[in-house]
């Protein structure tokens, strides 16, 4: 643009993109609490699109249809739970591939336990506040949230 010479390969300004193959290898090599958090976070994300609440309209043995609400459409507690689960999974993925964050004196385990525990707590609050017409998606989210919280506890117990 203008009078600037084109950047040379490997020179300043010529950034090399991320090595996707290396990142994939690191994610596949994740073990223990990291793997638990990554899998539970992915399950929670997929589950957010499944029915958490619903009703079926049926009379005289004739099915007239059903109405379902996914996690995203289940109200504030559910949306907060999904966001916390996604943040927990993304933080774990970033750490596994080697991203550095300046957390000051805070250990990674605290971040994991707050996000994973929050996902579990908000899912539990969703179940407690609206316990009628629940569907399987809410219970899958509750189990995935428990795994996120347990993975966070495992990370907190680990020496860093």
N, C-alpha and C positions, 0 to 999 in steps of 0.2 A: 504494500500500500504506500503510495507516494514514492519517496526516495529510499526506502529501506530495502537493503539487499535480501534476497531469499535466505532463509536459515539453512545452514548446512546440516546434513544428517549427523546426528550425535552432537551437534553444537548447542550452544545456549539457545533456548527457545524452541528447540525441536524435541518436544517431549515424546518419550516412548510410552505407548499405552500400557495398561495393566497386562500382566501375564496371566491370562484367564486359565491356562492349563495348570499353572502353579497354584492358583487359588483353588481350583477344583480339587487338586491333589491334597491340599491342606484341609479342605472341608471334609473330604472323604477319609482323611487320616484322623479326624477328631475322635477322641475317646472319652469315656467316663462322663463327667458332668457336662462337658462341652457338647458331646453328641446327644445327651439326653435333652439339653435345652434346645438344640437345633431341631431335633425331631419333634419335640413337644410343641415348639413354636410353630413349626410348619403344619402340624396337625391342627393346632388352634386356628391358624389362619384359614386353612381349608374349611374347617368346621364353621367359621364365621358366616359362610354362605349356605350352610345347611339349616333346616328348620329347627328353631329353638322352641317355638310355640306354634300351636295350630289347633284347628277345630275341623271336624268332618260333619257335613250336613247329610243326614240319613233319616228317612222316614219310611215305614212299612217295608223295610228291607231293600229300599231303593236308595242308592248312593247319589246324592245331588251335588257332590263336589266337596272340596275342602279349601281351607284358607290357612296359609302358613306364614310365619314371620321368621326370617333368618336372624342371626346374631346382630347384624348391622341394623336391623329394624326392630330390635327388642328393647330399646330404651337406653337411657344414659349409662346405667351400670354395665350393661353388656358392651356398649361401645368403648367405655373406659377399659374394660377387661381385654378387649381385642387389641386396643392400642398398646396397653402395657405388655401383652404377649408379643406383639410385633416388635416393640422396642427391645424386649429381652432377647428375642431371636436375632435381631439385627446386631445388637451389641455383641452377642456371642460369636456371630459370623465374622464381625470385624476383628474381634480379638483372635479368633482362630487363624485368620489370614495374615495376622501380624500388624494390624493397625494400632497406632499409639494414641492414647488419649491422656490429657493432663487432668487427672482426678485429684490432684493435691495429695493429701494424706489418706484419702478414702481408698480402701481396697476394692478390687473388682467384685469380690463376693458381696459387698454391701449393695452395689448396683444390681447384681443378679437377684438378690433376695428381695429387694424393694420392687423390682419390676415383676418377677415371677410371683412373689407373694401378693402383689397388687392384682395381677391377673386372676389368681385364685380367689382372693377376697372379693373382688368386684363380681366375679361369676357367682360366687356363693350368695352375695347380696341380691343379685338378680333373681336367683332361685327362691330366696327367702321372701323377697318383696312381691313377687308374682309367681305363685306356685301352682296355679291352675293352668290346664291345657298345655303342659310342658311336652316337648318332643325330645327325641334322642340327641339332637344337636347340643342342647344345654348340658346334658350329662357328659357327653364327650368333651365339651369345653371344661367342665368341672374337673375331669380326670386329667386332661392336658394341663390345666392350670396347677393342679397338685404336683405334676411332674416338673413343671417350671419352678415352682416354689422349692421342691426337694433338690432340684439341680442347683438352685441358688444357694440353698443351705450347704450342699456339698462344696460349692466353690468358696463359701465363706469359711468353712472348716479347713480348707486346704491352705497350706503355708504358701505365701506368695513372696 
